[in-house]
Amino acid sequence: MKIALVDNETECLREMEQICRDFGNRFQCQAETASFSCGEAFLDALASETFSVVFMDIYMDGMDGVATALKMRERDSRCLLVFLTSSAEFMPDAFSCHAFEYITKPFTKERVMTVLADALKLLPASQKYAELAVDRKTVRVFFDSMVCAVTDAHYVDIDLTDGNRLHCRMTLSELLDKTEHDPRFISVNKGILANADHILNFEDSCCLLDNGRKLPLRVRERLKIEQTVQDYHFNRMRKCQAHFDSFPDSTLR
């Protein structure tokens, strides 16, 4: 679990960091935290990072938590958002941001641990990422955030969920090796990969993605490609259900 903690109270950030560490130890999972003292700093980090869970304080100097969450949702619609606040006044606004949970301050350790346990049930067993060379820098990119990849001469252009595009000097075969040939990355045409999690539909000879892009399909293999996508989603649902069923009813007992 990669967890973002956004709060302008240093003491609260430290307490949350410790709770997340304790949670990781108790549930034997990797709980990596990144702390931000304001909404603006958090949004800047979203340009190159993705998070599975975000704990967001509502009352902050500068951009408040609700405004920050709305901006976040423009870039990331998948992460689980948990609001932290000392008042329930903004609860209706909070849930308009598709919040997963709402924790009032002062909170107990067990309350946060319960929310984390509920979140873990909904997340994949691990968040995989690839290390890519971009402009002589190494960039870690989560598989989930890669929408598609298209070859361009000696480069591969990778569209990300935040709207950015990475221009990497590599072959598509090398990219597949870096992604461990993950089944979500499906070849829809020569030199073109699409992330099955971001495919909305198939229309005529195109594959429609949730970022608005249309990718040309190998027309003769359209049915085979559609079946591959359906099989991927079916297998993914089975794995998620098995992961959910692995937790006992009383995870915190």
C-alpha positions, 0 to 999 in steps of 0.5 A, a space after each residue: 500500500 502506498 499511502 499519502 498523508 496530507 495534513 498541515 499538523 506535524 504531530 498528526 502526520 507523525 502519528 499517522 506515519 506510525 500507525 501505518 507502519 504498525 498496520 504494515 507489521 500487523 498485516 505483513 504488508 508493505 505500507 509505504 507513506 509519503 507526507 505532505 503539509 499542504 494540498 499544493 505539495 501533494 498535487 505537485 507530487 501527483 505529477 510523478 506518483 500514484 497512491 493507493 490510499 490518501 488520508 486528507 485533512 479538510 482544514 488546511 492553510 491554503 487549499 483546503 482538503 475538499 478543493 485538493 481532493 477535487 483536483 486530485 480526482 481530475 488526475 486519479 479516480 481510483 485511489 481510496 480517499 479518506 478525509 480527516 477532520 475535526 468537524 462533520 460540517 463538510 461531510 456532504 462535500 467530502 463524499 462528492 469527492 467519492 470519499 471511501 471513508 471519513 474519520 473525525 479528529 481526535 481519532 484512535 489508532 484502532 479506528 485508522 487501522 480498521 479503515 486501512 484493513 477495509 482498504 486493503 481488502 479492496 486493493 490488489 495484493 501488490 502495486 507493481 511498478 516499472 523503472 523507466 529511463 526518461 531524460 537520463 533519469 530513472 522514473 518509477 511508474 505504477 502499472 496501473 497508471 500506464 494507459 497505453 504505449 505506442 512505438 515511435 521510431 527508436 522510442 516508446 511513448 507511454 500515456 499516463 493517467 495524469 495526462 502526461 506522456 513519457 518518451 522512453 528510448 526503448 523497444 516495446 519488447 523491452 517495455 514488456 520485459 520491464 512490466 514482467 509481461 503483465 496480462 493487463 498490457 494487451 497488443 492491439 496492433 503492431 507497436 501498440 499496447 493498451 492497458 485493459 484496465 483503461 479500455 472503455 470499448 471497441 468501436 469499428 476498427 478502434 480501441 477506445 481508452 478512458 483518456 479519450 484516445 483511440 487506438 487502431 486495431 488489427 481488424 482481422 484479430 478484433 474478436 480475439 483482442 476483445 476476448 483477451 480483454 474479457 478474459 483478463 477482467 474475468 481472471 482479475 475479478 476472481 483474484 480480487 474475490 479470492 483476496 477479499 475472502 482471505 480475510 477473516 471477518 474480524 481482521 482486527 481482533 
